[in-house]
């Protein structure tokens, strides 16, 4: 679509990136950036987007109530790989076109998973905690090499993680609502049920969207199914894990550790979970490497011109 007149960029990281700003303005001179750096929702987000016929959003919730107050909006392009915060039926109802590209930050996320796995296995959080408290002892951790890794969700990030784990000689189990038999065969991956994965994996890493079917999918009961000393990593979406149950399992020592880049509430409200010595927490940085930010921004810019109707978009997604 080439007749876009005014573009609003709600994303904070896009708005402060000089290269992305320049590239967007070269194509669409009339752009409003989020120069305040505020995280916007509700009325503030409506006020920011109002009067624009196209928008680039990131983690902002775009639902029917918001769209109803934006009569000029014709195109929404998504910055970032998840689109669970966008109510697609509401876009379809209004005929708003949707631009999105999957997998553009997959390496950024999968590298963070590898880093977290190694750090947690080698007891890096605990060692740092002890040193800051005046202690000094050599903790004996475990290698990533040869471990059994369970990947819950084998989409863009899950597949990329499989390739990164190859040099470590890990046994890889995957669980996904979709089947990728050719990929599994090529990479020696075993597809199993979620219950089997939790019971066997020494490291469980989550790569799922957040929706009604995945909310607290790692429940108290499922945490109890995990192997003693196992590691849980979530770099996908907050709300996939029952955090109260996770805190209990970590405090009791039934789980070896947790790596959390995402939390149910961001910024977090439960300091008790974050302050446990066997927890490694980062502030939703999985897709925030320099390279990923540039790739996501350029995909969002392209999405303004290549946006599809929601019906076309869903047909394309289901078709792979």
ZIDAGI-V526978 format. One record per pair of residues at least 12 apart in sequence whose ideal C-beta (glycine too) atoms are under 7 Angstrom apart, sorted by the first residue. I is the first residue (numbers start at 1). GAP is how many residues later the second one is. D is the distance in Angstrom with one decimal. If there is no record, write none. Layout:
i->{I | I}
gap->{GAP | GAP}
d->{D | D}
This chain:
i->{1 | 1 | 1 | 1 | 2 | 4 | 4 | 4 | 4 | 4 | 5 | 5 | 6 | 6 | 6 | 6 | 7 | 7 | 7 | 7 | 7 | 7 | 7 | 7 | 7 | 8 | 8 | 8 | 8 | 8 | 9 | 9 | 9 | 9 | 9 | 10 | 10 | 10 | 10 | 10 | 10 | 10 | 10 | 10 | 10 | 11 | 11 | 11 | 11 | 11 | 12 | 12 | 13 | 13 | 14 | 14 | 14 | 14 | 15 | 15 | 15 | 17 | 17 | 19 | 20 | 21 | 23 | 23 | 24 | 27 | 32 | 34 | 40 | 41 | 41 | 45 | 45 | 46 | 46 | 46 | 49 | 49 | 50 | 51 | 52 | 52 | 53 | 53 | 53 | 53 | 54 | 54 | 54 | 55 | 55 | 56 | 56 | 56 | 57 | 57 | 57 | 58 | 58 | 59 | 60 | 61 | 62 | 62 | 62 | 62 | 63 | 63 | 64 | 64 | 67 | 67 | 67 | 67 | 73 | 74 | 74 | 75 | 75 | 75 | 75 | 75 | 76 | 76 | 76 | 77 | 77 | 77 | 77 | 77 | 78 | 78 | 78 | 78 | 79 | 79 | 79 | 80 | 80 | 81 | 81 | 81 | 81 | 81 | 81 | 82 | 82 | 83 | 84 | 84 | 84 | 84 | 88 | 91 | 92 | 92 | 97 | 97 | 97 | 98 | 98 | 98 | 98 | 99 | 99 | 99 | 99 | 100 | 101 | 101 | 102 | 103 | 104 | 104 | 104 | 104 | 105 | 105 | 105 | 105 | 106 | 106 | 106 | 107 | 108 | 108 | 108 | 108 | 108 | 109 | 109 | 109 | 109 | 110 | 110 | 110 | 110 | 112 | 112 | 112 | 113 | 113 | 113 | 113 | 114 | 116 | 116 | 116 | 117 | 117 | 117 | 117 | 118 | 119 | 120 | 120 | 120 | 120 | 120 | 121 | 121 | 121 | 121 | 121 | 122 | 123 | 123 | 125 | 125 | 125 | 125 | 125 | 126 | 126 | 126 | 127 | 129 | 144 | 145 | 145 | 146 | 146 | 147 | 147 | 147 | 148 | 148 | 148 | 148 | 148 | 148 | 149 | 149 | 149 | 149 | 149 | 149 | 150 | 150 | 150 | 150 | 150 | 150 | 150 | 151 | 151 | 151 | 151 | 152 | 152 | 152 | 152 | 152 | 152 | 152 | 153 | 153 | 153 | 153 | 153 | 154 | 154 | 154 | 155 | 157 | 158 | 158 | 159 | 161 | 162 | 162 | 172 | 173 | 173 | 173 | 173 | 173 | 174 | 174 | 175 | 175 | 175 | 175 | 179 | 195 | 198 | 198 | 198 | 199 | 199 | 201 | 202 | 202 | 202 | 203 | 203 | 203 | 204 | 204 | 204 | 205 | 206 | 206 | 206 | 206 | 207 | 208 | 208 | 208 | 209 | 210 | 210 | 210 | 214 | 215 | 216 | 216 | 216 | 217 | 218 | 218 | 218 | 218 | 219 | 219 | 220 | 220 | 223 | 223 | 223 | 226 | 228 | 229 | 230 | 230 | 231 | 231 | 232 | 232 | 233 | 234 | 234 | 234 | 235 | 235 | 235 | 236 | 237 | 238 | 238 | 238 | 238 | 239 | 243 | 243 | 243 | 243 | 246 | 246 | 247 | 247 | 247 | 250 | 250 | 250 | 251 | 256 | 257 | 257 | 257 | 258 | 259 | 260 | 260 | 261 | 261 | 261 | 261 | 262 | 266}
gap->{74 | 96 | 304 | 306 | 303 | 24 | 49 | 50 | 71 | 300 | 25 | 48 | 24 | 45 | 46 | 47 | 17 | 21 | 23 | 24 | 45 | 47 | 48 | 49 | 297 | 24 | 40 | 41 | 44 | 47 | 22 | 23 | 24 | 25 | 47 | 24 | 30 | 35 | 38 | 39 | 45 | 46 | 47 | 48 | 50 | 23 | 45 | 46 | 47 | 68 | 22 | 25 | 275 | 280 | 42 | 65 | 283 | 286 | 18 | 19 | 20 | 276 | 280 | 275 | 277 | 12 | 275 | 278 | 277 | 274 | 20 | 14 | 20 | 19 | 20 | 15 | 21 | 20 | 23 | 24 | 21 | 24 | 20 | 21 | 20 | 21 | 19 | 20 | 21 | 22 | 20 | 21 | 250 | 18 | 21 | 21 | 23 | 244 | 19 | 21 | 22 | 21 | 22 | 26 | 25 | 24 | 14 | 23 | 24 | 25 | 24 | 27 | 23 | 26 | 23 | 24 | 27 | 29 | 23 | 22 | 23 | 21 | 22 | 24 | 229 | 232 | 15 | 20 | 22 | 22 | 223 | 226 | 227 | 230 | 21 | 22 | 222 | 225 | 217 | 218 | 221 | 207 | 216 | 21 | 22 | 23 | 24 | 75 | 206 | 127 | 155 | 17 | 125 | 126 | 127 | 153 | 222 | 219 | 218 | 219 | 210 | 211 | 212 | 209 | 210 | 212 | 215 | 204 | 205 | 207 | 208 | 203 | 198 | 202 | 54 | 53 | 188 | 191 | 192 | 195 | 182 | 187 | 190 | 191 | 50 | 51 | 54 | 53 | 178 | 179 | 181 | 183 | 184 | 48 | 126 | 177 | 178 | 47 | 50 | 51 | 54 | 123 | 149 | 174 | 48 | 92 | 120 | 122 | 50 | 117 | 143 | 164 | 27 | 86 | 114 | 116 | 26 | 161 | 111 | 136 | 137 | 139 | 160 | 20 | 21 | 22 | 23 | 110 | 19 | 16 | 18 | 132 | 152 | 153 | 154 | 155 | 13 | 151 | 152 | 12 | 148 | 24 | 23 | 24 | 23 | 24 | 23 | 55 | 56 | 22 | 23 | 25 | 52 | 53 | 54 | 16 | 21 | 23 | 52 | 54 | 56 | 23 | 47 | 48 | 50 | 51 | 53 | 54 | 21 | 23 | 54 | 56 | 23 | 42 | 45 | 52 | 54 | 55 | 56 | 23 | 53 | 54 | 55 | 83 | 20 | 22 | 26 | 52 | 50 | 16 | 49 | 24 | 44 | 25 | 27 | 17 | 17 | 19 | 24 | 27 | 28 | 15 | 17 | 17 | 18 | 19 | 22 | 12 | 30 | 24 | 27 | 28 | 26 | 28 | 29 | 25 | 28 | 29 | 27 | 28 | 30 | 22 | 26 | 28 | 28 | 27 | 28 | 30 | 34 | 29 | 28 | 29 | 32 | 28 | 27 | 29 | 30 | 26 | 24 | 23 | 25 | 26 | 23 | 14 | 22 | 23 | 24 | 23 | 26 | 22 | 25 | 22 | 23 | 26 | 29 | 26 | 27 | 25 | 26 | 25 | 26 | 23 | 26 | 26 | 26 | 27 | 28 | 26 | 27 | 51 | 26 | 25 | 24 | 25 | 26 | 28 | 25 | 20 | 21 | 27 | 30 | 12 | 27 | 25 | 26 | 29 | 26 | 28 | 29 | 25 | 22 | 21 | 22 | 23 | 21 | 21 | 19 | 21 | 21 | 23 | 24 | 25 | 22 | 18}
d->{6.0 | 6.8 | 6.0 | 6.3 | 6.7 | 5.9 | 5.9 | 4.6 | 6.4 | 6.1 | 6.1 | 5.6 | 4.8 | 6.6 | 4.4 | 5.7 | 6.9 | 4.8 | 7.0 | 4.7 | 6.2 | 4.7 | 6.9 | 6.8 | 6.9 | 4.8 | 6.1 | 4.9 | 4.0 | 4.6 | 6.4 | 6.9 | 5.0 | 6.1 | 4.6 | 5.5 | 6.0 | 6.6 | 6.3 | 6.9 | 6.5 | 6.8 | 4.8 | 6.7 | 5.0 | 6.7 | 6.0 | 6.6 | 3.8 | 4.6 | 5.5 | 5.4 | 6.9 | 5.7 | 6.3 | 5.4 | 5.1 | 6.8 | 4.0 | 4.3 | 6.1 | 6.3 | 6.1 | 6.6 | 3.8 | 6.6 | 7.0 | 6.1 | 5.3 | 6.8 | 6.7 | 7.0 | 6.1 | 6.5 | 6.1 | 5.7 | 6.4 | 6.2 | 4.7 | 6.8 | 5.5 | 6.8 | 6.2 | 6.0 | 6.4 | 6.8 | 5.1 | 6.4 | 4.8 | 6.9 | 6.6 | 4.1 | 5.5 | 6.3 | 5.5 | 5.0 | 5.3 | 4.8 | 6.5 | 6.5 | 6.7 | 4.5 | 5.1 | 6.2 | 6.8 | 5.0 | 6.5 | 6.6 | 4.7 | 6.3 | 4.3 | 6.0 | 5.7 | 3.8 | 5.0 | 6.9 | 5.7 | 7.0 | 5.8 | 6.1 | 6.7 | 6.7 | 4.9 | 6.8 | 5.8 | 4.9 | 6.4 | 5.7 | 5.6 | 3.6 | 4.8 | 3.5 | 4.9 | 6.2 | 6.6 | 4.4 | 6.5 | 6.7 | 5.5 | 6.4 | 4.1 | 6.2 | 5.6 | 5.7 | 6.5 | 6.3 | 5.6 | 7.0 | 6.7 | 6.1 | 6.7 | 5.5 | 4.6 | 4.9 | 5.8 | 6.8 | 5.0 | 5.1 | 3.8 | 6.6 | 3.7 | 6.1 | 5.9 | 5.6 | 6.3 | 5.7 | 5.2 | 2.3 | 5.9 | 6.0 | 3.8 | 6.1 | 3.9 | 6.5 | 5.4 | 3.3 | 7.0 | 4.4 | 5.2 | 4.9 | 3.7 | 3.8 | 6.5 | 5.6 | 4.4 | 4.7 | 4.3 | 6.0 | 6.4 | 5.2 | 4.1 | 6.8 | 3.6 | 4.8 | 5.3 | 4.2 | 5.8 | 5.5 | 4.4 | 4.3 | 5.5 | 5.7 | 6.4 | 5.0 | 5.8 | 5.3 | 5.7 | 5.7 | 5.7 | 5.3 | 3.3 | 5.7 | 5.6 | 5.4 | 6.5 | 6.4 | 5.3 | 5.7 | 4.8 | 6.9 | 4.0 | 5.7 | 5.9 | 5.3 | 4.6 | 6.8 | 5.8 | 6.6 | 3.8 | 4.3 | 4.3 | 6.9 | 6.1 | 6.2 | 6.5 | 4.8 | 6.1 | 4.7 | 5.9 | 5.2 | 4.2 | 5.1 | 4.9 | 5.6 | 5.4 | 6.8 | 5.3 | 4.7 | 5.8 | 6.8 | 4.5 | 6.7 | 5.8 | 5.2 | 5.0 | 6.0 | 4.8 | 5.4 | 6.1 | 4.7 | 6.9 | 4.6 | 4.1 | 7.0 | 7.0 | 3.0 | 6.8 | 4.6 | 6.6 | 4.7 | 5.7 | 6.5 | 5.2 | 6.7 | 6.6 | 6.6 | 5.0 | 6.5 | 6.2 | 5.8 | 6.5 | 3.6 | 4.2 | 6.9 | 4.5 | 4.3 | 6.0 | 6.2 | 4.7 | 6.6 | 4.5 | 6.2 | 6.9 | 5.2 | 6.0 | 4.9 | 5.3 | 5.1 | 4.9 | 6.2 | 5.8 | 5.4 | 5.5 | 6.1 | 6.6 | 4.8 | 4.9 | 6.7 | 6.3 | 5.8 | 4.4 | 5.1 | 5.6 | 7.0 | 6.5 | 6.2 | 5.5 | 6.9 | 6.9 | 4.6 | 6.8 | 6.6 | 6.4 | 5.2 | 4.3 | 6.9 | 4.6 | 4.9 | 5.4 | 5.2 | 5.4 | 6.9 | 6.0 | 6.5 | 3.7 | 5.2 | 6.4 | 5.7 | 5.6 | 6.9 | 6.9 | 4.7 | 5.5 | 7.0 | 6.1 | 4.4 | 6.6 | 5.1 | 6.7 | 5.5 | 3.6 | 5.3 | 6.3 | 5.0 | 6.4 | 6.0 | 4.1 | 5.9 | 6.0 | 5.3 | 5.1 | 6.3 | 4.8 | 4.1 | 5.5 | 6.8 | 5.8 | 4.2 | 6.5 | 4.3 | 6.4 | 5.6 | 4.3 | 4.5 | 4.5 | 6.1 | 4.8 | 7.0 | 5.7 | 6.4 | 5.8 | 6.1 | 6.9 | 6.0 | 4.4 | 6.9 | 5.1 | 5.5 | 6.3 | 6.2 | 6.7 | 4.1 | 6.8 | 6.9 | 5.2 | 4.7 | 6.7 | 5.0 | 4.7 | 5.9 | 6.3 | 4.8 | 5.6 | 6.1}
